[in-house]
Amino acid sequence: FGKSFGIKYHRFLVFGGLFSAIIYCAINYQSIRQFIFLLAVPLLFQIGKGIKVEDEPKKIDTFLKKMALTSLLFSVLFGLGLVI
């Protein structure tokens, strides 16, 4: 399908998960602290922009580690927001 489809698919997955988390917290709202996971959003945008700009697969591969760590941060912050 190519790079263009890959970028669209990546954005769909990332922002679909983000949107789902926001909806979940809005439905089960208890305090503003639940939305602490939004601190990871600038990193998600930065990675998405970097993936779109790069043309070489090897350079795009460097974003894999960043994306994995950002996903971990997002998950930890989401869980922390539910607990506190």
Gaussian input, Z-matrix of N, CA and C with variables (Angstrom, degrees):
# hf/3-21g

backbone

0 1
 N
 C     1     B1
 C     2     B2     1     A1
 N     3     B3     2     A2     1     D1
 C     4     B4     3     A3     2     D2
 C     5     B5     4     A4     3     D3
 N     6     B6     5     A5     4     D4
 C     7     B7     6     A6     5     D5
 C     8     B8     7     A7     6     D6
 N     9     B9     8     A8     7     D7
 C    10    B10     9     A9     8     D8
 C    11    B11    10    A10     9     D9
 N    12    B12    11    A11    10    D10
 C    13    B13    12    A12    11    D11
 C    14    B14    13    A13    12    D12
 N    15    B15    14    A14    13    D13
 C    16    B16    15    A15    14    D14
 C    17    B17    16    A16    15    D15
 N    18    B18    17    A17    16    D16
 C    19    B19    18    A18    17    D17
 C    20    B20    19    A19    18    D18
 N    21    B21    20    A20    19    D19
 C    22    B22    21    A21    20    D20
 C    23    B23    22    A22    21    D21
 N    24    B24    23    A23    22    D22
 C    25    B25    24    A24    23    D23
 C    26    B26    25    A25    24    D24
 N    27    B27    26    A26    25    D25
 C    28    B28    27    A27    26    D26
 C    29    B29    28    A28    27    D27
 N    30    B30    29    A29    28    D28
 C    31    B31    30    A30    29    D29
 C    32    B32    31    A31    30    D30
 N    33    B33    32    A32    31    D31
 C    34    B34    33    A33    32    D32
 C    35    B35    34    A34    33    D33
 N    36    B36    35    A35    34    D34
 C    37    B37    36    A36    35    D35
 C    38    B38    37    A37    36    D36
 N    39    B39    38    A38    37    D37
 C    40    B40    39    A39    38    D38
 C    41    B41    40    A40    39    D39
 N    42    B42    41    A41    40    D40
 C    43    B43    42    A42    41    D41
 C    44    B44    43    A43    42    D42
 N    45    B45    44    A44    43    D43
 C    46    B46    45    A45    44    D44
 C    47    B47    46    A46    45    D45
 N    48    B48    47    A47    46    D46
 C    49    B49    48    A48    47    D47
 C    50    B50    49    A49    48    D48
 N    51    B51    50    A50    49    D49
 C    52    B52    51    A51    50    D50
 C    53    B53    52    A52    51    D51
 N    54    B54    53    A53    52    D52
 C    55    B55    54    A54    53    D53
 C    56    B56    55    A55    54    D54
 N    57    B57    56    A56    55    D55
 C    58    B58    57    A57    56    D56
 C    59    B59    58    A58    57    D57
 N    60    B60    59    A59    58    D58
 C    61    B61    60    A60    59    D59
 C    62    B62    61    A61    60    D60
 N    63    B63    62    A62    61    D61
 C    64    B64    63    A63    62    D62
 C    65    B65    64    A64    63    D63
 N    66    B66    65    A65    64    D64
 C    67    B67    66    A66    65    D65
 C    68    B68    67    A67    66    D66
 N    69    B69    68    A68    67    D67
 C    70    B70    69    A69    68    D68
 C    71    B71    70    A70    69    D69
 N    72    B72    71    A71    70    D70
 C    73    B73    72    A72    71    D71
 C    74    B74    73    A73    72    D72
 N    75    B75    74    A74    73    D73
 C    76    B76    75    A75    74    D74
 C    77    B77    76    A76    75    D75
 N    78    B78    77    A77    76    D76
 C    79    B79    78    A78    77    D77
 C    80    B80    79    A79    78    D78
 N    81    B81    80    A80    79    D79
 C    82    B82    81    A81    80    D80
 C    83    B83    82    A82    81    D81
 N    84    B84    83    A83    82    D82
 C    85    B85    84    A84    83    D83
 C    86    B86    85    A85    84    D84
 N    87    B87    86    A86    85    D85
 C    88    B88    87    A87    86    D86
 C    89    B89    88    A88    87    D87
 N    90    B90    89    A89    88    D88
 C    91    B91    90    A90    89    D89
 C    92    B92    91    A91    90    D90
 N    93    B93    92    A92    91    D91
 C    94    B94    93    A93    92    D92
 C    95    B95    94    A94    93    D93
 N    96    B96    95    A95    94    D94
 C    97    B97    96    A96    95    D95
 C    98    B98    97    A97    96    D96
 N    99    B99    98    A98    97    D97
 C   100   B100    99    A99    98    D98
 C   101   B101   100   A100    99    D99
 N   102   B102   101   A101   100   D100
 C   103   B103   102   A102   101   D101
 C   104   B104   103   A103   102   D102
 N   105   B105   104   A104   103   D103
 C   106   B106   105   A105   104   D104
 C   107   B107   106   A106   105   D105
 N   108   B108   107   A107   106   D106
 C   109   B109   108   A108   107   D107
 C   110   B110   109   A109   108   D108
 N   111   B111   110   A110   109   D109
 C   112   B112   111   A111   110   D110
 C   113   B113   112   A112   111   D111
 N   114   B114   113   A113   112   D112
 C   115   B115   114   A114   113   D113
 C   116   B116   115   A115   114   D114
 N   117   B117   116   A116   115   D115
 C   118   B118   117   A117   116   D116
 C   119   B119   118   A118   117   D117
 N   120   B120   119   A119   118   D118
 C   121   B121   120   A120   119   D119
 C   122   B122   121   A121   120   D120
 N   123   B123   122   A122   121   D121
 C   124   B124   123   A123   122   D122
 C   125   B125   124   A124   123   D123
 N   126   B126   125   A125   124   D124
 C   127   B127   126   A126   125   D125
 C   128   B128   127   A127   126   D126
 N   129   B129   128   A128   127   D127
 C   130   B130   129   A129   128   D128
 C   131   B131   130   A130   129   D129
 N   132   B132   131   A131   130   D130
 C   133   B133   132   A132   131   D131
 C   134   B134   133   A133   132   D132
 N   135   B135   134   A134   133   D133
 C   136   B136   135   A135   134   D134
 C   137   B137   136   A136   135   D135
 N   138   B138   137   A137   136   D136
 C   139   B139   138   A138   137   D137
 C   140   B140   139   A139   138   D138
 N   141   B141   140   A140   139   D139
 C   142   B142   141   A141   140   D140
 C   143   B143   142   A142   141   D141
 N   144   B144   143   A143   142   D142
 C   145   B145   144   A144   143   D143
 C   146   B146   145   A145   144   D144
 N   147   B147   146   A146   145   D145
 C   148   B148   147   A147   146   D146
 C   149   B149   148   A148   147   D147
 N   150   B150   149   A149   148   D148
 C   151   B151   150   A150   149   D149
 C   152   B152   151   A151   150   D150
 N   153   B153   152   A152   151   D151
 C   154   B154   153   A153   152   D152
 C   155   B155   154   A154   153   D153
 N   156   B156   155   A155   154   D154
 C   157   B157   156   A156   155   D155
 C   158   B158   157   A157   156   D156
 N   159   B159   158   A158   157   D157
 C   160   B160   159   A159   158   D158
 C   161   B161   160   A160   159   D159
 N   162   B162   161   A161   160   D160
 C   163   B163   162   A162   161   D161
 C   164   B164   163   A163   162   D162
 N   165   B165   164   A164   163   D163
 C   166   B166   165   A165   164   D164
 C   167   B167   166   A166   165   D165
 N   168   B168   167   A167   166   D166
 C   169   B169   168   A168   167   D167
 C   170   B170   169   A169   168   D168
 N   171   B171   170   A170   169   D169
 C   172   B172   171   A171   170   D170
 C   173   B173   172   A172   171   D171
 N   174   B174   173   A173   172   D172
 C   175   B175   174   A174   173   D173
 C   176   B176   175   A175   174   D174
 N   177   B177   176   A176   175   D175
 C   178   B178   177   A177   176   D176
 C   179   B179   178   A178   177   D177
 N   180   B180   179   A179   178   D178
 C   181   B181   180   A180   179   D179
 C   182   B182   181   A181   180   D180
 N   183   B183   182   A182   181   D181
 C   184   B184   183   A183   182   D182
 C   185   B185   184   A184   183   D183
 N   186   B186   185   A185   184   D184
 C   187   B187   186   A186   185   D185
 C   188   B188   187   A187   186   D186
 N   189   B189   188   A188   187   D187
 C   190   B190   189   A189   188   D188
 C   191   B191   190   A190   189   D189
 N   192   B192   191   A191   190   D190
 C   193   B193   192   A192   191   D191
 C   194   B194   193   A193   192   D192
 N   195   B195   194   A194   193   D193
 C   196   B196   195   A195   194   D194
 C   197   B197   196   A196   195   D195
 N   198   B198   197   A197   196   D196
 C   199   B199   198   A198   197   D197
 C   200   B200   199   A199   198   D198
 N   201   B201   200   A200   199   D199
 C   202   B202   201   A201   200   D200
 C   203   B203   202   A202   201   D201
 N   204   B204   203   A203   202   D202
 C   205   B205   204   A204   203   D203
 C   206   B206   205   A205   204   D204
 N   207   B207   206   A206   205   D205
 C   208   B208   207   A207   206   D206
 C   209   B209   208   A208   207   D207
 N   210   B210   209   A209   208   D208
 C   211   B211   210   A210   209   D209
 C   212   B212   211   A211   210   D210
 N   213   B213   212   A212   211   D211
 C   214   B214   213   A213   212   D212
 C   215   B215   214   A214   213   D213
 N   216   B216   215   A215   214   D214
 C   217   B217   216   A216   215   D215
 C   218   B218   217   A217   216   D216
 N   219   B219   218   A218   217   D217
 C   220   B220   219   A219   218   D218
 C   221   B221   220   A220   219   D219
 N   222   B222   221   A221   220   D220
 C   223   B223   222   A222   221   D221
 C   224   B224   223   A223   222   D222
 N   225   B225   224   A224   223   D223
 C   226   B226   225   A225   224   D224
 C   227   B227   226   A226   225   D225
 N   228   B228   227   A227   226   D226
 C   229   B229   228   A228   227   D227
 C   230   B230   229   A229   228   D228
 N   231   B231   230   A230   229   D229
 C   232   B232   231   A231   230   D230
 C   233   B233   232   A232   231   D231
 N   234   B234   233   A233   232   D232
 C   235   B235   234   A234   233   D233
 C   236   B236   235   A235   234   D234
 N   237   B237   236   A236   235   D235
 C   238   B238   237   A237   236   D236
 C   239   B239   238   A238   237   D237
 N   240   B240   239   A239   238   D238
 C   241   B241   240   A240   239   D239
 C   242   B242   241   A241   240   D240
 N   243   B243   242   A242   241   D241
 C   244   B244   243   A243   242   D242
 C   245   B245   244   A244   243   D243
 N   246   B246   245   A245   244   D244
 C   247   B247   246   A246   245   D245
 C   248   B248   247   A247   246   D246
 N   249   B249   248   A248   247   D247
 C   250   B250   249   A249   248   D248
 C   251   B251   250   A250   249   D249

   B1=1.4455
   B2=1.5242
   B3=1.2973
   B4=1.4527
   B5=1.5080
   B6=1.3121
   B7=1.4561
   B8=1.5259
   B9=1.3090
   B10=1.4596
   B11=1.5247
   B12=1.3262
   B13=1.4554
   B14=1.5253
   B15=1.3270
   B16=1.4570
   B17=1.5193
   B18=1.3201
   B19=1.4635
   B20=1.5210
   B21=1.3173
   B22=1.4689
   B23=1.5240
   B24=1.3273
   B25=1.4579
   B26=1.5245
   B27=1.3247
   B28=1.4623
   B29=1.5281
   B30=1.3173
   B31=1.4686
   B32=1.5226
   B33=1.3140
   B34=1.4666
   B35=1.5263
   B36=1.3270
   B37=1.4567
   B38=1.5289
   B39=1.3199
   B40=1.4674
   B41=1.5277
   B42=1.3147
   B43=1.4556
   B44=1.5270
   B45=1.3122
   B46=1.4621
   B47=1.5214
   B48=1.3235
   B49=1.4653
   B50=1.5161
   B51=1.3135
   B52=1.4620
   B53=1.5289
   B54=1.3141
   B55=1.4660
   B56=1.5264
   B57=1.3268
   B58=1.4696
   B59=1.5256
   B60=1.3276
   B61=1.4653
   B62=1.5250
   B63=1.3250
   B64=1.4738
   B65=1.5271
   B66=1.3181
   B67=1.4738
   B68=1.5279
   B69=1.3437
   B70=1.4620
   B71=1.5270
   B72=1.3210
   B73=1.4667
   B74=1.5213
   B75=1.3190
   B76=1.4630
   B77=1.5295
   B78=1.3159
   B79=1.4706
   B80=1.5210
   B81=1.3278
   B82=1.4683
   B83=1.5282
   B84=1.3062
   B85=1.4618
   B86=1.5186
   B87=1.3438
   B88=1.4598
   B89=1.5254
   B90=1.3238
   B91=1.4639
   B92=1.5273
   B93=1.3159
   B94=1.4658
   B95=1.5299
   B96=1.3230
   B97=1.4707
   B98=1.5238
   B99=1.2948
   B100=1.4684
   B101=1.5269
   B102=1.3112
   B103=1.4618
   B104=1.5282
   B105=1.3338
   B106=1.4607
   B107=1.5342
   B108=1.3140
   B109=1.4748
   B110=1.5283
   B111=1.3115
   B112=1.4621
   B113=1.5286
   B114=1.3335
   B115=1.4639
   B116=1.5259
   B117=1.3225
   B118=1.4625
   B119=1.5265
   B120=1.3134
   B121=1.4721
   B122=1.5300
   B123=1.3427
   B124=1.4737
   B125=1.5322
   B126=1.3192
   B127=1.4644
   B128=1.5246
   B129=1.3221
   B130=1.4626
   B131=1.5262
   B132=1.3265
   B133=1.4656
   B134=1.5239
   B135=1.3282
   B136=1.4621
   B137=1.5249
   B138=1.3173
   B139=1.4599
   B140=1.5270
   B141=1.3342
   B142=1.4597
   B143=1.5136
   B144=1.3189
   B145=1.4672
   B146=1.5254
   B147=1.3376
   B148=1.4602
   B149=1.5074
   B150=1.3139
   B151=1.4639
   B152=1.5275
   B153=1.3163
   B154=1.4685
   B155=1.5311
   B156=1.3202
   B157=1.4626
   B158=1.5262
   B159=1.3192
   B160=1.4686
   B161=1.5259
   B162=1.3210
   B163=1.4570
   B164=1.5252
   B165=1.3173
   B166=1.4629
   B167=1.5221
   B168=1.3343
   B169=1.4631
   B170=1.5309
   B171=1.3303
   B172=1.4684
   B173=1.5298
   B174=1.3148
   B175=1.4628
   B176=1.5271
   B177=1.3115
   B178=1.4648
   B179=1.5192
   B180=1.3308
   B181=1.4575
   B182=1.5273
   B183=1.3331
   B184=1.4602
   B185=1.5267
   B186=1.3183
   B187=1.4590
   B188=1.5277
   B189=1.3164
   B190=1.4579
   B191=1.5226
   B192=1.3238
   B193=1.4669
   B194=1.5197
   B195=1.3320
   B196=1.4598
   B197=1.5265
   B198=1.3287
   B199=1.4596
   B200=1.5213
   B201=1.3286
   B202=1.4630
   B203=1.5271
   B204=1.3239
   B205=1.4651
   B206=1.5299
   B207=1.3085
   B208=1.4612
   B209=1.5262
   B210=1.3192
   B211=1.4677
   B212=1.5279
   B213=1.3218
   B214=1.4635
   B215=1.5267
   B216=1.3302
   B217=1.4638
   B218=1.5237
   B219=1.3202
   B220=1.4647
   B221=1.5318
   B222=1.3173
   B223=1.4615
   B224=1.5256
   B225=1.3235
   B226=1.4735
   B227=1.5271
   B228=1.3276
   B229=1.4594
   B230=1.5300
   B231=1.3083
   B232=1.4703
   B233=1.5314
   B234=1.3268
   B235=1.4693
   B236=1.5174
   B237=1.3161
   B238=1.4517
   B239=1.5191
   B240=1.3153
   B241=1.4506
   B242=1.5220
   B243=1.3106
   B244=1.4668
   B245=1.5095
   B246=1.3263
   B247=1.4579
   B248=1.5253
   B249=1.3357
   B250=1.4839
   B251=1.5125
   A1=112.41
   A2=117.79
   A3=120.69
   A4=114.77
   A5=113.79
   A6=122.00
   A7=112.13
   A8=116.98
   A9=120.87
   A10=111.30
   A11=116.57
   A12=120.44
   A13=110.37
   A14=117.08
   A15=121.44
   A16=112.23
   A17=116.31
   A18=120.67
   A19=110.56
   A20=116.55
   A21=119.77
   A22=111.29
   A23=116.70
   A24=121.32
   A25=110.34
   A26=117.17
   A27=122.09
   A28=110.62
   A29=116.30
   A30=120.02
   A31=111.13
   A32=117.02
   A33=120.51
   A34=110.84
   A35=117.00
   A36=120.24
   A37=112.10
   A38=115.88
   A39=120.07
   A40=110.97
   A41=116.47
   A42=118.90
   A43=112.36
   A44=117.82
   A45=120.25
   A46=110.81
   A47=116.31
   A48=120.75
   A49=111.74
   A50=116.26
   A51=120.93
   A52=110.71
   A53=116.21
   A54=121.23
   A55=111.00
   A56=116.85
   A57=120.96
   A58=111.31
   A59=116.84
   A60=120.57
   A61=110.96
   A62=116.46
   A63=120.06
   A64=110.23
   A65=117.14
   A66=120.90
   A67=110.23
   A68=116.54
   A69=120.35
   A70=110.57
   A71=116.89
   A72=120.37
   A73=111.78
   A74=116.84
   A75=119.79
   A76=110.84
   A77=117.22
   A78=120.77
   A79=111.15
   A80=116.44
   A81=121.92
   A82=111.57
   A83=116.72
   A84=121.78
   A85=111.91
   A86=114.80
   A87=121.12
   A88=110.81
   A89=116.73
   A90=120.43
   A91=109.01
   A92=115.03
   A93=120.70
   A94=111.06
   A95=117.21
   A96=120.87
   A97=112.46
   A98=117.42
   A99=120.66
   A100=112.06
   A101=116.48
   A102=121.61
   A103=112.73
   A104=117.72
   A105=121.53
   A106=111.64
   A107=116.63
   A108=120.60
   A109=112.19
   A110=117.71
   A111=120.94
   A112=112.26
   A113=116.88
   A114=120.22
   A115=111.63
   A116=117.50
   A117=121.53
   A118=112.96
   A119=117.86
   A120=121.37
   A121=113.52
   A122=119.92
   A123=117.83
   A124=113.13
   A125=116.85
   A126=120.14
   A127=110.79
   A128=116.75
   A129=120.48
   A130=111.01
   A131=116.52
   A132=120.26
   A133=111.28
   A134=116.28
   A135=121.00
   A136=110.98
   A137=117.20
   A138=121.16
   A139=110.26
   A140=117.04
   A141=120.75
   A142=112.34
   A143=116.11
   A144=120.34
   A145=110.56
   A146=116.69
   A147=120.80
   A148=112.88
   A149=116.61
   A150=121.10
   A151=110.37
   A152=116.14
   A153=119.66
   A154=111.64
   A155=117.08
   A156=121.95
   A157=112.82
   A158=117.05
   A159=120.86
   A160=111.95
   A161=114.90
   A162=120.69
   A163=112.90
   A164=116.96
   A165=120.78
   A166=111.18
   A167=117.12
   A168=120.21
   A169=113.40
   A170=117.99
   A171=120.10
   A172=111.12
   A173=117.04
   A174=119.89
   A175=110.58
   A176=116.20
   A177=119.74
   A178=110.00
   A179=116.89
   A180=121.76
   A181=111.93
   A182=118.12
   A183=120.44
   A184=112.01
   A185=116.55
   A186=120.00
   A187=111.96
   A188=118.13
   A189=121.22
   A190=111.07
   A191=117.21
   A192=120.81
   A193=110.15
   A194=116.75
   A195=120.34
   A196=110.93
   A197=116.12
   A198=120.13
   A199=111.03
   A200=117.10
   A201=120.73
   A202=110.60
   A203=116.91
   A204=120.38
   A205=111.48
   A206=116.67
   A207=120.20
   A208=110.53
   A209=117.11
   A210=120.54
   A211=110.81
   A212=116.16
   A213=120.40
   A214=109.80
   A215=117.43
   A216=121.22
   A217=110.79
   A218=116.65
   A219=121.51
   A220=110.40
   A221=117.19
   A222=121.90
   A223=111.75
   A224=116.08
   A225=119.61
   A226=110.47
   A227=117.31
   A228=120.24
   A229=111.02
   A230=117.28
   A231=120.08
   A232=110.10
   A233=116.45
   A234=120.42
   A235=111.73
   A236=117.10
   A237=121.27
   A238=110.99
   A239=116.65
   A240=120.98
   A241=112.99
   A242=116.86
   A243=119.94
   A244=112.12
   A245=116.84
   A246=121.10
   A247=111.69
   A248=116.93
   A249=118.50
   A250=112.05
   D1=-25.55
   D2=174.22
   D3=98.29
   D4=175.60
   D5=-176.22
   D6=-64.04
   D7=-41.42
   D8=-178.05
   D9=-58.84
   D10=-45.84
   D11=178.42
   D12=-65.96
   D13=-39.14
   D14=179.25
   D15=-60.75
   D16=-41.13
   D17=178.52
   D18=-65.93
   D19=-43.64
   D20=178.78
   D21=-64.14
   D22=-41.16
   D23=179.30
   D24=-64.79
   D25=-42.69
   D26=178.21
   D27=-59.81
   D28=-46.65
   D29=179.45
   D30=-64.17
   D31=-39.82
   D32=178.29
   D33=-60.01
   D34=-44.98
   D35=-179.33
   D36=-66.29
   D37=-46.58
   D38=-177.26
   D39=-65.80
   D40=-52.27
   D41=-175.27
   D42=-79.01
   D43=-21.45
   D44=171.20
   D45=-66.11
   D46=-42.21
   D47=176.53
   D48=-66.18
   D49=-41.42
   D50=178.19
   D51=-62.98
   D52=-46.60
   D53=178.57
   D54=-60.82
   D55=-42.43
   D56=178.94
   D57=-62.48
   D58=-41.01
   D59=178.82
   D60=-64.90
   D61=-40.34
   D62=179.03
   D63=-64.91
   D64=-44.42
   D65=179.01
   D66=-62.30
   D67=-44.08
   D68=179.97
   D69=-59.39
   D70=-46.76
   D71=-179.23
   D72=-67.38
   D73=-34.09
   D74=178.21
   D75=-67.82
   D76=-40.06
   D77=179.64
   D78=-68.98
   D79=-40.42
   D80=-177.69
   D81=-103.47
   D82=37.54
   D83=-174.03
   D84=-63.68
   D85=130.07
   D86=173.16
   D87=-128.45
   D88=-37.93
   D89=176.42
   D90=-157.44
   D91=164.50
   D92=-179.09
   D93=-65.70
   D94=-21.32
   D95=-179.19
   D96=-63.69
   D97=-20.15
   D98=177.65
   D99=-61.47
   D100=-24.51
   D101=-175.86
   D102=-92.10
   D103=18.44
   D104=-179.51
   D105=-61.86
   D106=-25.04
   D107=179.75
   D108=-62.58
   D109=-18.07
   D110=179.38
   D111=-66.35
   D112=-12.49
   D113=175.45
   D114=-64.71
   D115=-22.23
   D116=179.89
   D117=-84.05
   D118=-10.88
   D119=-175.80
   D120=-60.62
   D121=-43.92
   D122=178.22
   D123=-58.40
   D124=-35.60
   D125=177.36
   D126=-66.23
   D127=-39.35
   D128=178.35
   D129=-63.03
   D130=-41.53
   D131=177.34
   D132=-64.90
   D133=-41.63
   D134=-179.91
   D135=-61.79
   D136=-44.07
   D137=179.57
   D138=-66.55
   D139=-43.00
   D140=178.44
   D141=-60.51
   D142=-41.21
   D143=178.45
   D144=-65.53
   D145=-41.76
   D146=179.59
   D147=-63.50
   D148=-39.65
   D149=179.26
   D150=-66.16
   D151=-38.13
   D152=-179.66
   D153=-68.00
   D154=-36.77
   D155=-175.34
   D156=-75.35
   D157=-39.03
   D158=-174.92
   D159=-71.98
   D160=144.68
   D161=179.08
   D162=-108.67
   D163=-29.52
   D164=-176.91
   D165=-84.78
   D166=133.29
   D167=178.42
   D168=-58.41
   D169=-35.09
   D170=-179.95
   D171=-66.62
   D172=-35.59
   D173=178.11
   D174=-73.36
   D175=-35.43
   D176=177.12
   D177=-66.36
   D178=-33.71
   D179=-179.87
   D180=-61.12
   D181=-28.33
   D182=179.00
   D183=-65.25
   D184=-22.85
   D185=179.12
   D186=-78.25
   D187=-12.57
   D188=-179.39
   D189=-62.65
   D190=-46.88
   D191=179.36
   D192=-64.01
   D193=-43.45
   D194=179.18
   D195=-61.39
   D196=-40.80
   D197=-179.63
   D198=-67.29
   D199=-39.79
   D200=178.64
   D201=-63.00
   D202=-44.60
   D203=179.91
   D204=-68.29
   D205=-37.15
   D206=178.16
   D207=-68.19
   D208=-37.72
   D209=176.29
   D210=-64.34
   D211=-39.89
   D212=176.69
   D213=-63.32
   D214=-45.95
   D215=177.92
   D216=-58.96
   D217=-45.54
   D218=178.75
   D219=-57.87
   D220=-46.62
   D221=-177.97
   D222=-65.67
   D223=-43.61
   D224=179.28
   D225=-64.48
   D226=-44.18
   D227=179.27
   D228=-65.60
   D229=-37.82
   D230=178.16
   D231=-63.37
   D232=-47.19
   D233=178.50
   D234=-63.55
   D235=-41.76
   D236=178.33
   D237=-61.87
   D238=-41.34
   D239=178.29
   D240=-63.32
   D241=-30.39
   D242=177.72
   D243=-77.48
   D244=-29.65
   D245=-176.62
   D246=-82.11
   D247=-40.49
   D248=-176.58
   D249=-87.63

